[in-house]
């Protein structure tokens, strides 16, 4: 975990590669869309499609967390509880540590969001495909509510840290740049891989829309999926 000495000369360096940024915003979009569409049978196919999208994104992020660029790797930001305690004390004392990559609080949020995303996808799939699994629906909804709370805390933490360091962390997750020493930046943005990610997601959405035989967004597929969902719900009652 890299800590930047703010007493030294500051410069804008590339920290977040393009795949990390694309993952961040696509996961946010998918979760928001899935959460909003959860209570309507009319939008069930959209809800399921976005759930599958989340699954694919999380699988990629886990792989990229092992093989990706410097600050994308889990080894660069996942630390023990003592690091988090020390960071919290520094924040309360008004002397926050400036981390080039994820700070300890952000690292906790990332681990929670990835874990909750996996739990949400798994329980949603099991509830939909396993008759009589009413309790999984409650776990699914509870995990989604918990994730929403973590997202809110994550946003609040990003705003607070941005103000304390006078550094726009939201903008950093758009252009990939933060303040740090020149030798701390990553060399490649991996834009082709990010474009491939976007193409894969859009292609998957298109196939879901077009295919009547799968739970997609077309009329026939939607009707079939809604009927299956209602059948499972009635079996649980």
N, C-alpha and C positions, 0 to 999 in steps of 0.2 A: 504494500500500500504506500504510494508515493505522497509525501507531504512536501509542499512547496514553501520555501522560505520567502515570505512576502517582503523581507528586507532587501532581497536581491531585485535586480531589474526584471520587470514583468514583460512578457511577450505573449502573443496569441499563438498557441500551438494546437495541432490536431490531436485530439484525445479520443473522440468517439468515431469509430469507423462507420461507414454507411450502413452495413448490415445491422449494427446495433441500433442505429437511429430508426431505420425502417421497422425493425422488430418492435421497438418501443411504441411507435405511433400506430402500427397495425394492431398490436395487442390492445392498446387503449381503445381504438375504434371498434374492434371485435367485441371486447367486453362490454363497452357501452351499448352497442347495438343489441347484443344478446340479452343484456339486463333489461333494456327497454321493451324488447319484444317477448319477454318471458311470460307475461300474463295474458297474452292473446293467442287463442288457437289459430286465428287467421294468419299470424306471423310465425307460426311454429316452425315452418321450413326454414325461414330466415334465421330463427333462433338456433336451430340445429346446425345449419351451415356455418354460422359464426362460431359455434362451439367446436366444430371440426377444424376451423381455421385457427382457433386458439391452440388446439392440440398440435397442429403442425408447426406453429410459431414457437411454442414452448420446446418442442423436440429440437428444432433448429437452434434455439438459444442455448440449450444444454450442450449440444455438440460444439457450438461456437464458443461456449464458455470453457471448453477444454482445448480447442484448437485455434481459437481466434487470435486477434491482435492483443497487444499488451494489456490494455485496460478492460478488454472484453472478457478476459479469462478470469474464472472464479478465484484462482490463486492470487490475483492482484488485489482483491477487495474483501474476500470472505475471511474474517478473523474471529478470535475468541471473544467472550463477553467482557473481558477486562479492557479491551480496546474500545468497546462501545461505552463502557463506564467512564473511561478517561476522556473520550470525546464529549460525552454529555456534561461532565464537570467543566471542561473548557468552554463549552457553549454557555453554561450557566454563569461562569465567571466573566463572560464577555470577551474571551480570548479564544475564539474558535480556530481549530486547526484547519488550514486550507489544504485539501486533498486534491491532487491532480485528477485522479479517477474518482470512483465512488467513495464518499465518506462512510464511516461505520454505520450511521443511521440509514443511509441510502442502501447500503449493502444488506441490512436486515430487511428492508422493504422489498428489495429485489428477490431475496430468497423466499420471503413470504408470498409474494405475488406469483412466482413460478410454482411454488408448492400448492397454493390455493387454486391456480389455474388447472393444474393436473387433477386436483380433487374434484373440481367442478365438472371438468370434462368426463372424468371416470364415472362419477355418480350419475351424471346426466345420461351417459350412454347406457349404464346398467339399468337405470330406472326405465328408460325407454324400451330396452330390449329384454328385460327379465320380468315376466308377469309376477304380480304379487309383491313387488318391491316398493311399497308405499313409503317405507321409512327412508329409502334412498332419496326420494323426492325432498323430504324435509332436510336431509343432510346437504343435498344439492343447493337448496335455497339458502340454508344457513351459511354454507361456504361462500356463496355469492354475496350475501350481506356482509360477511366478514371481509371479503375482498374489497367491497365498496368502501368500507371503513379504512382499510389499509391504503387504498388509493387516495382518499381524502387526506389522510395523515401524510402521505408521500408528497402530495401537492403542497400542503401547508409547510412541510419541512423544506421543500425546494424553494418556496417563496421566502421563508425565514432565512435560509442560508444565503440566498441571493442578496437579500438586504444586508446581512451582516458582512458579507465579503464584497459587496458592491459588484457582483458578477451575476449576469443573467443566465441561470442554469437552464431555463426553458429554451433560450436561444442557442445555448451550447448543444442541446439535444436536437437542434435543427441543422446548424452548420458544423457541428462536431468540434468546435474550438473552445478552449478554456485558457486561463492564464497559467503559465508555468515556464520553467527553464527550457531553452531551445532543445537541449538533449533529452528532454522528457517526452517529446511528441512522438507519435507513431509515424511511420514512413508512408504507409499506403492506406487509402480510404476504402478500398475494395468496392468501388461503385458497381462494377459489372455483377458482382454477387448480389448486391442490393437490388439491382434491376431484375435479376433472375428471381429473387424473392417476390417482388411485386408482380412479375409476370405469372409466377406460379399461383399466387393467391387469386389474381384476376381470372386466370384460366380455370381454377377450381370453381370460382363463383359462376363463371359462364357455363361450365358443365352442369353444375347444380341447377341452374336456371333452365337449361335445355333438356335435361334428361327426365322423361316422365317415369322411368323405372326406378329412380332413386329419390330419396327425400330432398328434392330440390325446390325451386321456387315456381316451377311451371304449374299450371292449373291441375293437371292430372296427378302429378307427383305430390302436390300439396294436399289434395283431397285424400289420397291414399295414406299419407303420413298422419293427417289429422284423425282419420278413422282409426288407425292403429293406436294413436295416443289416447283417444277417448276410450278405446276398448281396454287398454291397460289400466286406465284410471278407474273405470267401472269395476274391473276385476278386484281392485284394492278396496272398494267401498264395502 
